[in-house]
Amino acid sequence: MDLESVIRSQPNQGKTCGTVAKDSWKTILTLAYQSLGVVYGDLSTSPLYVYKSTFAEDIQHSESNEEIYGVLSFVFWTLTLVPLVKYVFIVLRADDNGEGGTFALYSLLCRHAQVNLLPNTQLADEELTEYTNDGIVPVNKRNVGSSLKSVLEKYRVLQRVLLILALIGTCMVIGDGVLTPAISVFSAVSGLELSMSKEQHRYVEVPVACIILVFLFAIQHYGTHRLGFLFAPIVITWLFCISAIGVYNILHWNPHVYEALSPYYMYKFLKKTQRGGWMSLGGILLCITGSEAMFADLGHFSQLSIKIAFTFVVYPSLILAYMGQAAYLSKHHAIESDYRIGFYVSVPEKIRWPVLAIAILAAVVGSQAIISGTFSIIKQCSAMGCFPRVKIIHTSSKIHGQIYIPEINWILMLLCLAVTVGFRDTKRMGNASGLAVITVMLVTTCLMSLVIVLCWHKSIFLAICFIFFFGSFEALYFSASLIKFLEGAWVPIALSFIFLIVMCVWHYGTLKKYEFDVQNKVSINWLLSLGPTLGIVRVRGIGLIHTELVSGIPAIFSHFVTNLPAFHQVVVFLCIKSVPVPHVRPGERFLVGRVGPKEYRLYRCIARYGYHDIHKDDMDFEKDLICSIAEFIRSESPKCSIGFEDLEDDRKMTVVGTSSSNSEGVRMCEDDPDSSKVEGISELRQDKSPERPKKRVRFVVPESPEIDWDAREELRELMEAREAGMAFIMGHSYVRAKRGSSWIKKVVINFGYDFLRRNSRGPSYALSIPHASTLEVGMIYNV
């Protein structure tokens, strides 16, 4: 069954369990089945390296079994409290219109409190369906939540702290995209150690792991939809294997191992091992690697399907697997070498090779999931103005959200190979991966506590209890991972620091550039003084001026007019902006309004996209853009006039959908003018010139309501301009720190931001604009 067809059958997916309950159980169980391959690949492979990393150095496996029982108790309660209690029962409810992840939480906070640092928000954005579709309830202005909101909105430094907190979580997810494939594949391949000597397998494991990793990254551009149908069967087979092996080891070696599930054994473990036991928590932490994927991949499934898959399949399988390993190790103390305490030693010898093959496949599936998640979160960062523009390729036309970013893919591959070759053991890889995982969870806990107060409007006491209980538990693991800084934990810190610097520099430069545009807007009086001809010759065609401004006339327009002797008969100020929602419905895509009087033929069009939306290609986007302007002209009230006071008021702008969503509005046809008419509509054609261009444009408008003569003339002129062609005027910015700036600002702007701008994709690529129709106007920004 196709994943997309299942998802589309439940429009309210990702909301509360009550809404999902309306769906058939067949749909829910199908989603639960498919989530096993997408969401739980990483989490299900953790038994490969948890015990091996835990007993690598800090503690020893003794005859009393107190160490192995204590580790099992920690693993059980960690799996129970973090993935089961925290994520399944609490965090999954904090979805952003069905989407999850770090940026979903930050997006929720941006909508409930004005904490977005980029000042391009409009009142019209708050009327978007998904903006208000998350159960907003009336707020009591006297409660603590209202006071906290006021404090966040008042102090800009707190807004920066909140953004940096979200970016730290994002950077650690990217770091996890480097470390998880390395440790998963290397641990799966480590099964070869049981069939050869320790000296030999060292020369085999690393090359085999590197070959698999290169293959994994090399096939990313094909997309997962081609092999996605295999993911769930592979993970299910793997879970069945580890749970069956676990049951066998429990019954055969130690049926009483279940007693170690008591939290008393955690106390005994820490009492006996003390500092060594505390440091070994960094290895135990790896048992919840991949738990964040339950929340991050929520957009492809429903809450109930993810809960069912984890609660009834993944959770019991993992518990049985860890109990089985503990049962085997409790009866085998004379381990020949420390490196043989891993997963494969507890697998019966007759089935080790088949299990090894399944483990490698499961590791590849788990790695694929985290790589795809890294692509997705970088796309979100780029949409929110926190990451340089990159080339985003949608690998599937059916399944939404499957993307491929070439630059990021090869960077991840090189870093992943460097980690594998540099470390060559699961101990240091585990230290690095553990710190990345627990940092993301700590960030989620902090943001979640704010969501409880600001978005759910619960008591501050409940938020404090949440952050104290889960935060202290995770802080214990964080401290144990951080103490291993020199033994591998420095890797995620170094990677996150580099990506954080890139994100902060890009966001700071973008913010300063926008502030410069706002401060240098052209006065409406200057425009009116030019008259309807703008003081120059108006030639046929549409001039599309790209600007970041949502109101006002950009400086690039005056720069262009004063340097060239002609301009197009129709001018459109186009702003493509991201709003803090995952998706903008096609019927709410555009905001269209006028700039100046009607006879000027100047329009403003704001195209709004969510951070998960797909940007259409140039032809579809051009058609939607022209149709939105035509629909604005048709639906505009004849008495409507634009005055000085209305120019900056986005409430005067009209919400217009795309051509596909507006079936009753104006449609545009670019075909043979002799084509038959559509019943119940009228056509506007251009018949003035006997020499007709090859491309004919006609607007199909509804018969009712009748449009006045002025609107018809305006539509004819728009049609003429479209036939003549469209030119894209882009600003080529040279951003420099102004004189008198601090040396830090000069370094950030003149070197950091300038380097990123020159080596990232330009705005023309982001808009899918054909280069043959593009005209760049250079401008110097002194910020």
HUFEN-V102189 format. One record per pair of residues at least 6 apart in sequence whose C-alpha atoms are under 6 Angstrom apart, sorted by the first residue. I is the first residue (numbers start at 1). J is the second residue. Records with the same first field share a line. If there is no record, write none. Layout:
I = J / J
This chain:
4 = 399
13 = 98 / 302
14 = 98 / 302 / 303
15 = 98
28 = 305
31 = 305
32 = 305 / 306 / 309
34 = 232
36 = 232
37 = 231 / 232 / 235
38 = 369
39 = 293 / 294
41 = 365 / 366
42 = 290 / 366
43 = 289 / 290
46 = 287
48 = 187 / 343
50 = 283 / 284 / 286
52 = 341 / 342
53 = 283 / 427
54 = 280 / 283 / 284
58 = 276 / 280
59 = 276
65 = 330
67 = 269
69 = 260
70 = 265 / 266 / 269
73 = 260 / 261 / 266
83 = 291
88 = 307
92 = 295
96 = 104
98 = 299
99 = 298 / 299
100 = 295 / 296 / 298
101 = 295 / 296
107 = 580
110 = 116
113 = 149
114 = 153
115 = 153 / 159
145 = 453 / 454
152 = 158
169 = 440 / 443
171 = 496
172 = 436 / 496
174 = 374
175 = 492
176 = 436
177 = 370 / 371
178 = 412 / 416
179 = 433
181 = 367
182 = 416 / 420
183 = 429
184 = 363
185 = 363
186 = 209
188 = 359 / 360
191 = 344
193 = 201
221 = 404
223 = 395
235 = 362
239 = 317
242 = 321
243 = 317 / 320 / 321
246 = 320 / 321 / 324
249 = 324 / 328
250 = 324 / 327
253 = 327 / 328
254 = 327
257 = 327
270 = 277
279 = 480
281 = 480
282 = 480 / 481
286 = 434
325 = 346
380 = 611
381 = 387
383 = 578 / 611
385 = 507
386 = 503 / 507
387 = 503
388 = 760
389 = 760 / 761
390 = 761
391 = 405
392 = 404 / 405
393 = 403 / 404
394 = 402 / 403
395 = 402 / 403
428 = 487 / 488
431 = 488 / 489
432 = 488 / 489 / 491 / 492
435 = 481
436 = 492
438 = 478
449 = 463
452 = 458 / 463
505 = 753
506 = 753
509 = 753
521 = 553 / 554 / 555
522 = 553 / 555
532 = 599 / 600
536 = 565 / 566
537 = 566
538 = 566 / 567 / 568 / 569
539 = 567 / 568 / 569
540 = 568 / 569 / 721 / 724
541 = 568 / 721 / 724 / 725 / 726
542 = 568 / 570 / 571 / 721 / 726
543 = 568 / 571 / 727
544 = 572 / 727 / 728 / 729
545 = 573 / 574 / 729
546 = 574 / 730
547 = 575
548 = 575
551 = 648
570 = 601
571 = 602
572 = 602 / 603 / 604
573 = 604
574 = 605 / 606
575 = 606
576 = 606 / 607
577 = 608
578 = 608 / 609 / 610
579 = 610
581 = 610
582 = 610 / 611 / 612
583 = 610 / 612 / 613
584 = 609 / 610
586 = 657 / 658 / 661
587 = 657 / 661
588 = 655 / 656 / 657
589 = 607 / 608 / 657
590 = 606 / 607 / 655 / 656 / 657
591 = 605 / 606 / 653 / 654 / 655
592 = 604 / 605 / 653 / 654
593 = 603 / 604 / 653
594 = 603 / 604
595 = 602 / 603
617 = 768
618 = 768 / 769
624 = 658 / 659
628 = 656
631 = 666
666 = 700 / 701
667 = 699 / 700
668 = 698 / 699
669 = 697 / 698
670 = 696 / 697
671 = 696
681 = 701 / 702 / 703
682 = 700 / 701
683 = 699 / 700
684 = 698 / 699
685 = 698
697 = 723
727 = 773
728 = 774 / 775
729 = 775 / 776
730 = 776
731 = 776 / 777 / 778
732 = 776 / 777 / 778
733 = 778 / 779 / 780
734 = 780 / 781
735 = 780 / 781
736 = 750 / 781 / 782
737 = 746 / 749 / 782 / 783
738 = 782 / 783
